[in-house]
Amino acid sequence: MFYNFLYPLADLFSPFNLFRYLTFRSIAAFLTALVLSFLIGGALIRWLRSKQKQGQPIRDDGPASHLMTKKGTPTMGGLLILITLSVATLLWADLTNRYVWIVLGVTLAFGAVGFWDDFLKVTKRNTKGVPGKIKLALTVAASGIAVYLIAQASPAPLRYQLAVPFLKDVLIPLGIVGFIAFGVLVIAGTSNAVNLTDGLDGLAIGPVIMASAVFGLIAYVVGNSILTNYLYLHHVPRSGELAVLLAALVGAGLGFLWFNAPPAMVFMGDTGSLAIGGALGAVAVVTKHEIVLSIVGGLFVLETVSVIVQVLSYRWTGKRVFRMAPLHHHFEQKGWAEPTIVFRFWIIAAILAMAGLATLKLR
């Protein structure tokens, strides 16, 4: 909003010229989301606690320690992320940019599905929430609409194409159906992968912050023709504006982590995990870095694979590969302390984030 209203007045007041720079607006969006989180976080948590007398229902089949240490903690803390992310993005992004509206729309749509799920869990006092098939159908539908809109906004040479990292000028034509199906897999899959990772205090939000920072840089580079020519990347005009949204997500994530650090004052819930996972997936589709997302978000992939392996192994052989899935619960059952798991998983996420960032230069 500031860009659209104040930058045109730069001839009258030269300091307004700052609003033309993505770097300035990205930093401003980061600080806005972070400070706003600190300002409203406490009040929002108190309101959630007043509405959720018993807090988030805890799984009976989960680690026994959770029934003691996490009982009574409110959920739906993802609202803090959604509010601060949305406000910061609307204030500092170019509101004529279609990519911004598409990614923000995906984020809020997935957040709405997650809010419904959390609401049912809290009001019905069980851990099931929205039936899995309905939740999957809603996220797939939202992802499909988003991918189609992204394709229409993309330059014609890149439309319905899959870019391959490490290789120069290699594009795999998928066709409209194949591209939409693949894009849905990326967005909905990332959303659910982050949701599976969100099981310990601070576990999911840390890697999300790292992945958001990396993809903020990727968006900035891919949207800059000079940098894409230098790095032999595919140029997606105007995608750089997503750096503002992702900077806001980093700020919102850090603000949420302030309250979610062990012992958590609030849980993210599906309201947050589905939303921020969907946002990362949508940005990856816009920037043609879907495969790189599987590297940057490799921790989410590991968590998801652990669940798939556990289910298939038990179904086919009657035996479990892990003591409990997702993977972080396996280490809990082995006796690792919760902060130990969180910090070690963060280290893994940081290594994977840097590995994914390195793909920008490996051509």
C-alpha positions in Angstrom: 0.0 0.0 0.0 2.8 2.4 0.9 4.5 1.7 -2.4 1.3 2.3 -4.4 0.4 5.5 -2.7 3.7 7.1 -1.7 6.2 6.1 -4.4 4.3 8.1 -7.1 4.9 11.2 -5.0 8.7 10.7 -5.0 9.1 13.7 -7.3 7.5 15.9 -4.7 9.2 14.4 -1.7 12.4 12.6 -2.6 12.6 10.3 0.5 9.5 8.5 -0.9 11.9 7.1 -3.5 13.0 4.5 -0.9 9.7 2.7 -1.6 10.9 1.6 -5.0 13.5 -0.6 -3.5 12.6 -4.2 -2.7 15.3 -4.5 -0.1 13.9 -1.5 1.8 10.3 -2.7 1.7 11.4 -6.3 2.6 13.2 -5.1 5.7 10.3 -2.9 6.6 7.8 -5.8 6.2 10.0 -8.0 8.4 10.2 -5.4 11.1 6.5 -4.6 10.9 5.5 -8.3 11.3 8.0 -8.8 14.1 7.0 -5.7 16.1 3.3 -6.3 15.6 3.7 -9.8 16.9 5.2 -8.5 20.1 2.5 -5.9 20.4 -0.6 -8.2 20.0 0.8 -11.6 20.8 0.2 -11.5 24.5 -3.4 -10.2 24.2 -4.2 -12.8 21.5 -2.9 -15.7 23.6 -4.9 -14.5 26.6 -8.0 -14.3 24.4 -7.3 -17.9 23.0 -6.8 -19.1 26.6 -10.1 -17.6 27.7 -11.9 -19.4 24.8 -10.1 -22.7 25.3 -10.4 -23.5 28.9 -8.7 -26.9 28.5 -6.4 -26.0 25.7 -5.6 -28.2 22.7 -6.6 -31.8 23.0 -3.5 -34.0 23.4 -3.3 -37.4 21.5 -3.7 -40.4 23.8 -1.4 -42.4 21.6 1.3 -39.7 21.6 4.3 -39.5 23.9 3.1 -39.8 27.6 5.1 -36.7 28.6 2.8 -34.5 26.4 -0.2 -35.3 28.6 1.6 -33.7 31.5 3.7 -30.9 30.0 1.4 -29.6 27.2 -2.0 -30.0 28.8 -4.0 -26.8 28.9 -1.9 -24.9 26.2 -4.1 -23.1 23.8 -3.9 -23.7 20.0 -4.8 -21.6 17.0 -1.6 -19.5 17.6 -1.2 -19.5 13.8 -3.7 -16.6 13.9 -0.8 -14.5 15.1 1.3 -15.4 12.1 -1.6 -14.8 9.6 -2.5 -11.4 11.1 1.0 -10.0 11.2 2.0 -11.5 7.8 -1.1 -10.1 6.1 -0.8 -6.6 7.7 2.9 -6.3 6.8 2.4 -7.6 3.3 -0.5 -5.3 2.6 1.4 -2.3 3.9 4.7 -2.9 2.1 4.1 -5.0 -1.0 3.1 -3.7 -4.5 -0.7 -4.4 -4.4 -0.9 -4.5 -8.2 1.3 -7.6 -8.3 -0.7 -10.7 -9.0 1.8 -13.1 -7.5 1.4 -11.4 -4.1 -2.3 -11.8 -4.1 -2.1 -15.4 -5.2 0.3 -16.5 -2.5 -1.4 -14.4 0.1 -4.7 -16.0 -1.0 -3.3 -19.5 -0.7 -2.0 -18.7 2.8 -5.3 -17.4 4.0 -7.3 -20.2 2.4 -5.2 -22.9 3.9 -5.3 -21.0 7.2 -9.1 -21.0 7.1 -9.1 -24.8 6.6 -6.7 -25.2 9.5 -8.8 -22.8 11.7 -11.9 -24.9 11.0 -9.9 -28.1 11.9 -8.6 -26.5 15.2 -12.0 -25.2 16.0 -13.6 -28.6 15.8 -10.8 -30.2 17.9 -11.2 -27.6 20.6 -15.0 -27.5 20.7 -15.5 -31.3 20.4 -12.6 -32.1 22.7 -11.0 -34.7 20.3 -8.0 -34.8 18.1 -9.8 -35.6 14.8 -11.2 -32.3 13.7 -12.2 -32.0 10.1 -12.4 -35.4 8.3 -9.2 -36.1 6.4 -10.8 -36.5 3.0 -12.7 -33.1 3.4 -9.5 -31.3 4.5 -7.6 -32.9 1.6 -10.3 -32.0 -0.9 -10.3 -28.3 0.2 -6.5 -27.9 0.1 -6.3 -29.6 -3.3 -9.0 -27.4 -4.7 -7.4 -24.2 -3.3 -4.0 -25.4 -4.7 -5.4 -26.2 -8.1 -6.9 -22.7 -8.4 -3.7 -21.1 -7.3 -1.5 -23.1 -9.7 -3.8 -22.2 -12.6 -3.6 -18.5 -11.7 0.2 -18.7 -11.3 0.5 -20.3 -14.8 -1.6 -17.6 -16.4 0.5 -14.9 -14.7 3.8 -16.6 -15.8 5.7 -15.6 -19.0 4.6 -17.8 -21.9 8.0 -19.6 -22.4 7.8 -20.9 -18.7 4.1 -21.7 -18.6 3.3 -25.3 -17.8 7.1 -26.1 -17.6 9.1 -27.7 -14.9 12.6 -26.2 -14.4 15.4 -28.6 -13.4 18.1 -27.3 -11.0 21.8 -27.8 -11.8 21.1 -27.7 -15.5 21.1 -24.6 -17.7 18.0 -23.8 -19.8 16.4 -27.2 -19.2 12.6 -27.1 -19.0 10.3 -30.2 -19.0 7.0 -29.5 -20.6 4.2 -30.9 -18.4 1.1 -29.5 -20.2 -1.7 -27.7 -18.4 -3.0 -30.9 -16.7 0.4 -32.2 -15.7 1.6 -28.8 -14.5 -1.5 -28.2 -12.4 -1.3 -31.7 -10.9 2.4 -31.2 -10.1 1.8 -27.8 -8.6 -1.1 -29.1 -6.4 1.3 -31.8 -5.2 3.9 -29.2 -4.3 1.6 -26.8 -2.5 -0.7 -29.3 -0.7 2.2 -31.6 0.0 4.3 -28.9 1.5 1.4 -27.7 3.6 0.8 -31.2 5.0 4.5 -31.8 5.5 4.8 -28.7 7.7 1.7 -29.8 9.5 3.3 -33.2 10.3 6.5 -31.5 11.5 4.5 -29.3 14.0 4.7 -31.6 17.0 7.1 -30.0 19.5 7.6 -26.5 20.8 9.3 -24.5 18.1 10.1 -27.4 15.9 8.2 -26.4 12.8 8.5 -22.6 12.9 12.3 -22.7 13.0 12.8 -24.5 9.7 9.9 -22.5 8.2 11.8 -19.3 9.0 15.0 -20.6 7.4 13.1 -21.8 4.3 11.3 -18.5 4.0 14.5 -16.6 4.1 16.1 -18.7 1.4 13.0 -18.4 -0.8 12.8 -14.7 -0.2 16.3 -14.5 -1.7 15.4 -16.9 -4.5 12.3 -14.7 -5.4 14.4 -11.6 -5.4 17.0 -13.2 -7.7 14.5 -14.8 -10.1 12.6 -11.5 -10.4 15.8 -9.6 -11.4 16.8 -10.1 -15.1 20.4 -9.1 -14.4 20.9 -11.7 -11.7 19.1 -14.4 -13.6 21.3 -13.9 -16.6 24.4 -14.0 -14.4 23.3 -17.2 -12.6 21.7 -18.8 -15.7 18.3 -19.0 -14.0 14.8 -18.7 -15.5 13.6 -15.1 -15.2 10.1 -14.7 -13.8 9.2 -11.0 -14.2 7.7 -9.4 -11.0 8.2 -12.5 -8.9 10.7 -10.5 -6.9 7.8 -8.8 -5.0 7.3 -12.1 -3.1 10.5 -11.2 -1.2 8.4 -8.7 0.7 5.8 -11.3 1.6 8.5 -13.8 2.7 10.3 -11.2 4.7 7.0 -10.6 6.5 6.7 -14.4 7.0 10.2 -14.5 8.6 9.2 -11.6 10.9 5.9 -13.2 11.8 7.6 -16.5 12.4 10.2 -15.0 14.7 7.4 -13.1 16.6 5.5 -16.4 17.0 8.6 -18.2 18.1 8.9 -15.7 21.0 5.7 -17.2 22.4 6.2 -20.7 21.1 9.7 -21.3 22.5 9.8 -24.1 25.1 7.7 -24.2 27.2 5.2 -23.0 24.6 2.6 -20.4 25.7 0.6 -21.3 22.6 0.6 -23.9 19.8 0.5 -23.0 16.1 -2.2 -25.5 15.3 -3.3 -26.4 11.8 -4.3 -22.7 11.5 -0.6 -21.9 11.1 1.1 -25.0 9.9 -1.2 -25.5 6.9 -1.0 -21.8 6.0 2.7 -21.3 6.0 3.4 -24.6 4.3 1.0 -23.6 1.6 2.7 -20.2 1.2 6.1 -21.9 0.7 4.7 -24.3 -1.8 3.1 -21.5 -3.8 6.2 -19.4 -3.9 8.2 -22.4 -5.1 5.7 -22.8 -8.0 5.9 -19.1 -8.9 9.7 -19.0 -8.9 10.1 -22.4 -10.8 12.0 -23.8 -7.9 9.7 -26.6 -6.9 12.5 -29.2 -6.8 14.8 -26.9 -4.8 12.0 -26.7 -2.2 12.4 -30.4 -1.5 16.0 -29.7 -0.6 15.5 -26.5 1.4 12.5 -28.0 3.2 14.2 -31.4 3.4 13.4 -31.7 7.1 9.7 -31.6 6.2 10.3 -34.3 3.6 12.0 -36.5 6.2 9.1 -36.1 8.6 6.6 -37.0 5.9 8.6 -40.0 4.6 8.8 -41.3 8.2 5.0 -41.4 8.4 4.6 -43.0 5.0 7.3 -45.7 5.8 5.7 -46.4 9.2 2.2 -46.8 7.7 3.3 -49.0 4.8 5.6 -51.2 6.9 2.9 -51.8 9.5 0.3 -52.5 6.8 2.5 -54.9 4.8 4.5 -56.6 7.6 2.7 -55.8 10.8 6.0 -54.3 12.1 7.0 -50.6 12.8 10.2 -49.1 11.5 10.1 -46.3 14.0 9.1 -46.3 17.7 6.6 -43.6 16.7 6.0 -41.4 13.7 6.5 -38.6 12.7 10.3 -38.9 13.1 10.6 -36.4 16.0 8.4 -38.7 18.2 10.7 -41.6 17.5 13.5 -39.7 19.1 11.3 -38.7 22.0 10.6 -42.4 22.6 14.3 -43.1 22.6 14.7 -40.7 25.5 15.9 -37.5 23.8 14.8 -34.3 25.6 12.5 -32.1 23.6 14.8 -29.1 23.3 17.6 -31.5 22.1 15.4 -32.8 19.3 14.3 -29.3 18.3 17.8 -27.8 18.2 19.3 -30.7 16.3 16.4 -30.7 13.8 17.0 -26.9 13.4 20.7 -27.6 12.6 19.7 -30.2 10.0 17.2 -27.6 8.5 19.9 -25.0 8.4 22.3 -27.3 6.5 19.6 -28.2 4.0 18.6 -24.6 3.6 22.2 -23.7 2.7 22.4 -26.7 0.4 19.3 -25.5 -1.4 20.6 -22.0 -1.7 23.8 -23.3 -3.2 21.8 -24.6 -6.2 21.5 -21.0 -7.4 25.2 -21.1 -8.4 25.5 -24.7 -9.5 24.7 -24.6 -13.2 
